Amino acid sequence: MDIHDKTKVIIEALPYLEKYHDKIVVIKLGGKILTDMKHVVNDISLLKHIGMKPIVIHGGGPVIDKELIKQNIKPKFINGLRYTDKDTMKVVKNVFEKINENLVSGIKKHKAIASNVKKCIKVKQKNKKLGFVGEVVGIDKDKILSLLELDHIPIISPLGFDEKGDFFNINADTVAAHVAIELKAEKLTILTNVKGIQINNKLQSHVDFKTAEKEIESGIINKGMIPKVAACIYAVKNKCPKAHLINGLVPHSLLLEIFTDKGIGTEIVYENGHKTDN
């Protein structure tokens, strides 16, 4: 890339730098991305340094599965949600703690400050068949906002607690949607292991939420993609301006999604129409 091409990249990004300055963006990380977070940590740190307010929610499925197998516990899923008994819960908590620490330390290397936000998600048991899996009933937004005011990047593990103080595992995509809505985020971006939503083997740059719901019912959108798409639908229905699914394995996909005209992945929109500007 020569100097003129580099200039064009900067000029293309300028409107988005202005649009998202001082705005909250919620970023969900999961899957294989968490085994090699270098470029994602770079991107999140950059967003902070240029004046945005990123909030990070992480999952940890593959890492949890690996640790469960080490302990001779067979991972079990029901409709894309992890069945969580007491032994599984111990593993989940330990894995989340390590991932959270890695994100905090990784961001620190880029001269930004990140903090683990503990006990900010209130839940009730989702379904007895799922065990210690929680349904979000409240987000402690003041705890998160206080960190943003201190110029920190909040890092949130998908662990909730009920009225008794017991911990519950929660789907990280669901948590991200609730945080985006409660904090009135400008954007929700879910980084996954695939390009986005594909219908008839064609990547969709945008899908309205009614079509997305239909494709879930038909089975086109299935397995682990169900809670991701459902989270985007929920966010859009509750007035989060933008919700995206992008491939986090593509280097710097987060920057491409936010700062380029074409964008990347799939945007869930409220109704039929062209994909809106980033």
ABEGO torsion letter per residue (X at the ends): XBAAAAAAAAAAAAAAAAAABGBBBBBBBBEAAAABAAAAAAAAAAAAAAGBBBBBBBBGAAAAAAAAAAAGBBBBBBGGBBBBBAAAAAAAAAAAAAAAAAAAAAAAAAGBBBBBBBGABBBBBABAAAEBBBBBABBBAAAAAAAAAAGBBBBBBBBBBBAAGBBBBBBAAAAAAAAAAAAGBABBBBBBABAEBBBGGBBBABBBAAAAAAAAAAGABBEAAAAAAAAAAAAAAAGBABBBBBBAABBGAAAAAAABAAEBEBBBBABBEBBBBX
